[in-house]
Amino acid sequence: MISIFTNAQTHKAYCELLGTGNFLGTKVTVTVDFGQETSFWLGASNQYLVDDNGKAIKFNSMVDAMNYMGKRGWEFEQAYVVTIGNQNVYHWLLSKEITKDESVNENFNTKQSFKEQQKS
């Protein structure tokens, strides 16, 4: 009997959910920072989460956004809030074990990744 072992090399990837509420505070817009492309403060306008049609996903709360990401394999690490003026920005650090062939944004789209898919 021959046994075949695969050595699926994985590493822990991190992302940060950045949530901002609207003026009425009823929904949260969430952007995703993978630390590679665009930071929140330098114009993350294309890093917000979108549905399969490219429409921005509005979450009821940061917990709602975490449930969305949790269904995609991401795990909570840490959270903190930064307040600038009257605006709260919620920072939630998440992690996920991924293989070398897996993309960090597998199973969800940001506006940027949706645009790139539409071009190909």
RAFEN-V696070 format. One record per backbone hydrogen bond with DSSP energy under -0.5 kcal/mol. NH is the residue of the N-H (numbers start at 1). CO is the residue of the C=O. Records with the same first field share a line. If there is no record, write none. Layout:
NH: CO / CO
This chain:
3: 1
5: 3
8: 6
9: 7
11: 98
13: 11 / 96
15: 94
16: 33
17: 92
18: 31
19: 17 / 90
20: 29
21: 88
22: 27
25: 22
28: 59
29: 20
30: 57
31: 18
32: 47
33: 16
34: 32
42: 39
43: 40
44: 40
47: 44
49: 30
50: 109
51: 55
54: 51
57: 49
58: 56
59: 28 / 57
65: 61
66: 62
67: 63
68: 64
69: 65
70: 66
71: 67
72: 69
73: 70
74: 69
75: 95
77: 93
78: 93
80: 91
82: 89
84: 82 / 87
85: 83
87: 84
88: 86
89: 82
90: 19 / 88
91: 80
92: 17 / 90
93: 78 / 91
94: 15
95: 75
96: 13
98: 11 / 96
100: 9
102: 99
106: 103
108: 105
109: 50
111: 48
112: 46
114: 110
115: 111
116: 112
117: 113
118: 114
119: 115
120: 116
